[in-house]
Amino acid sequence: MGIRSHLLPAFCLAGLLITGAAGTAQAHDQSHEESVAIQQGMASFYGDRFQGRPTASGEPFDQRELTAAHPSLPFGTRVLVTRRDNGREVEVLINDRGPFVKGRIIDLSKQAAKELGMINRGVAPVMITSIQES
């Protein structure tokens, strides 16, 4: 029992440190919204040929809407996409699966790509932050 009693405070302190570190990993609170996940990589956007085709969620794709495809986030997840080289941001709704190109983490609608200023470039480095209502 002597060793266990010495380890208990260490485990409690480790638990507090882990809990504190998890809290600081979250981005700033945006009034009624809270950041829950961050991922960095390259973004691309859908070509015009996908207009009107069904997405993996069953919704027709509309390049004028602020939507996106992500490999694993649940449909209906709202995501803040920040272009890392110019700071521009756009909030999109995940309604499809993809991208299916190595190194890319999100496929954006054309409207979302316009808001990030990446139409001429085609791809851009981004950070995505999943947002949930609190």
Contacts in CASP RR format, 6 or more apart in sequence:
PFRMAT RR
TARGET T0000
AUTHOR 0000-0000-0000
METHOD contacts of the structure
MODEL  1
MGIRSHLLPAFCLAGLLITGAAGTAQAHDQSHEESVAIQQGMASFYGDRF
QGRPTASGEPFDQRELTAAHPSLPFGTRVLVTRRDNGREVEVLINDRGPF
VKGRIIDLSKQAAKELGMINRGVAPVMITSIQES
25 38 0 8 1.000
26 34 0 8 1.000
26 35 0 8 1.000
26 36 0 8 1.000
27 35 0 8 1.000
27 38 0 8 1.000
27 129 0 8 1.000
28 35 0 8 1.000
29 35 0 8 1.000
30 131 0 8 1.000
32 133 0 8 1.000
32 134 0 8 1.000
33 131 0 8 1.000
33 132 0 8 1.000
33 133 0 8 1.000
33 134 0 8 1.000
34 131 0 8 1.000
34 132 0 8 1.000
34 134 0 8 1.000
35 80 0 8 1.000
35 129 0 8 1.000
35 130 0 8 1.000
35 131 0 8 1.000
36 129 0 8 1.000
36 130 0 8 1.000
36 131 0 8 1.000
36 132 0 8 1.000
37 129 0 8 1.000
37 130 0 8 1.000
38 127 0 8 1.000
38 128 0 8 1.000
38 129 0 8 1.000
38 130 0 8 1.000
39 105 0 8 1.000
39 127 0 8 1.000
39 128 0 8 1.000
40 84 0 8 1.000
40 105 0 8 1.000
40 125 0 8 1.000
40 126 0 8 1.000
40 127 0 8 1.000
40 128 0 8 1.000
41 103 0 8 1.000
41 104 0 8 1.000
41 105 0 8 1.000
41 125 0 8 1.000
41 126 0 8 1.000
41 127 0 8 1.000
42 103 0 8 1.000
42 104 0 8 1.000
42 105 0 8 1.000
42 123 0 8 1.000
42 124 0 8 1.000
42 125 0 8 1.000
42 126 0 8 1.000
43 81 0 8 1.000
43 83 0 8 1.000
43 104 0 8 1.000
43 105 0 8 1.000
43 106 0 8 1.000
43 107 0 8 1.000
43 108 0 8 1.000
43 113 0 8 1.000
43 116 0 8 1.000
43 118 0 8 1.000
43 123 0 8 1.000
43 124 0 8 1.000
43 125 0 8 1.000
43 126 0 8 1.000
43 128 0 8 1.000
44 99 0 8 1.000
44 101 0 8 1.000
44 104 0 8 1.000
44 106 0 8 1.000
44 107 0 8 1.000
44 108 0 8 1.000
44 122 0 8 1.000
44 123 0 8 1.000
45 107 0 8 1.000
45 108 0 8 1.000
45 109 0 8 1.000
45 110 0 8 1.000
45 112 0 8 1.000
45 113 0 8 1.000
45 118 0 8 1.000
45 119 0 8 1.000
45 122 0 8 1.000
46 61 0 8 1.000
46 63 0 8 1.000
46 69 0 8 1.000
46 107 0 8 1.000
46 108 0 8 1.000
46 109 0 8 1.000
46 110 0 8 1.000
47 63 0 8 1.000
47 110 0 8 1.000
48 63 0 8 1.000
48 110 0 8 1.000
50 61 0 8 1.000
50 63 0 8 1.000
51 61 0 8 1.000
51 62 0 8 1.000
51 63 0 8 1.000
52 60 0 8 1.000
52 61 0 8 1.000
52 62 0 8 1.000
53 60 0 8 1.000
53 61 0 8 1.000
54 60 0 8 1.000
54 61 0 8 1.000
55 61 0 8 1.000
55 67 0 8 1.000
55 69 0 8 1.000
55 95 0 8 1.000
55 96 0 8 1.000
56 69 0 8 1.000
56 75 0 8 1.000
56 95 0 8 1.000
56 96 0 8 1.000
56 97 0 8 1.000
57 75 0 8 1.000
57 76 0 8 1.000
57 95 0 8 1.000
57 96 0 8 1.000
58 95 0 8 1.000
59 67 0 8 1.000
59 95 0 8 1.000
61 67 0 8 1.000
61 96 0 8 1.000
61 109 0 8 1.000
62 109 0 8 1.000
63 109 0 8 1.000
63 110 0 8 1.000
63 111 0 8 1.000
64 109 0 8 1.000
64 110 0 8 1.000
64 111 0 8 1.000
65 93 0 8 1.000
65 109 0 8 1.000
65 111 0 8 1.000
66 90 0 8 1.000
66 91 0 8 1.000
66 92 0 8 1.000
66 93 0 8 1.000
66 109 0 8 1.000
66 111 0 8 1.000
66 112 0 8 1.000
66 115 0 8 1.000
67 92 0 8 1.000
67 93 0 8 1.000
67 94 0 8 1.000
67 95 0 8 1.000
67 96 0 8 1.000
67 108 0 8 1.000
67 109 0 8 1.000
67 112 0 8 1.000
68 79 0 8 1.000
68 81 0 8 1.000
68 92 0 8 1.000
68 93 0 8 1.000
68 94 0 8 1.000
68 95 0 8 1.000
68 96 0 8 1.000
68 106 0 8 1.000
68 107 0 8 1.000
68 108 0 8 1.000
68 109 0 8 1.000
68 112 0 8 1.000
69 94 0 8 1.000
69 95 0 8 1.000
69 96 0 8 1.000
69 97 0 8 1.000
69 98 0 8 1.000
69 99 0 8 1.000
69 106 0 8 1.000
69 107 0 8 1.000
70 77 0 8 1.000
70 79 0 8 1.000
70 94 0 8 1.000
70 96 0 8 1.000
70 97 0 8 1.000
70 98 0 8 1.000
70 105 0 8 1.000
70 106 0 8 1.000
70 107 0 8 1.000
70 128 0 8 1.000
71 97 0 8 1.000
71 98 0 8 1.000
71 99 0 8 1.000
71 105 0 8 1.000
73 79 0 8 1.000
73 94 0 8 1.000
73 130 0 8 1.000
74 94 0 8 1.000
75 94 0 8 1.000
75 95 0 8 1.000
76 93 0 8 1.000
76 94 0 8 1.000
76 95 0 8 1.000
77 93 0 8 1.000
77 94 0 8 1.000
77 130 0 8 1.000
77 131 0 8 1.000
77 132 0 8 1.000
78 91 0 8 1.000
78 92 0 8 1.000
78 93 0 8 1.000
78 94 0 8 1.000
78 130 0 8 1.000
78 131 0 8 1.000
78 132 0 8 1.000
79 91 0 8 1.000
79 92 0 8 1.000
79 93 0 8 1.000
79 94 0 8 1.000
79 106 0 8 1.000
79 128 0 8 1.000
79 129 0 8 1.000
79 130 0 8 1.000
79 131 0 8 1.000
80 89 0 8 1.000
80 90 0 8 1.000
80 91 0 8 1.000
80 128 0 8 1.000
80 129 0 8 1.000
80 131 0 8 1.000
81 89 0 8 1.000
81 90 0 8 1.000
81 91 0 8 1.000
81 92 0 8 1.000
81 106 0 8 1.000
81 108 0 8 1.000
81 112 0 8 1.000
81 116 0 8 1.000
81 126 0 8 1.000
81 127 0 8 1.000
81 128 0 8 1.000
82 88 0 8 1.000
82 89 0 8 1.000
82 126 0 8 1.000
82 127 0 8 1.000
82 128 0 8 1.000
82 129 0 8 1.000
83 89 0 8 1.000
83 116 0 8 1.000
83 117 0 8 1.000
83 118 0 8 1.000
83 124 0 8 1.000
83 125 0 8 1.000
83 126 0 8 1.000
84 124 0 8 1.000
84 125 0 8 1.000
84 126 0 8 1.000
84 127 0 8 1.000
85 124 0 8 1.000
85 125 0 8 1.000
86 116 0 8 1.000
86 117 0 8 1.000
88 115 0 8 1.000
88 116 0 8 1.000
88 117 0 8 1.000
89 116 0 8 1.000
90 108 0 8 1.000
90 112 0 8 1.000
90 115 0 8 1.000
90 116 0 8 1.000
91 131 0 8 1.000
92 108 0 8 1.000
92 109 0 8 1.000
92 112 0 8 1.000
96 107 0 8 1.000
98 107 0 8 1.000
99 105 0 8 1.000
99 106 0 8 1.000
99 107 0 8 1.000
104 123 0 8 1.000
105 126 0 8 1.000
105 128 0 8 1.000
106 126 0 8 1.000
106 128 0 8 1.000
108 116 0 8 1.000
110 119 0 8 1.000
113 119 0 8 1.000
113 122 0 8 1.000
116 124 0 8 1.000
116 126 0 8 1.000
117 124 0 8 1.000
118 124 0 8 1.000
END
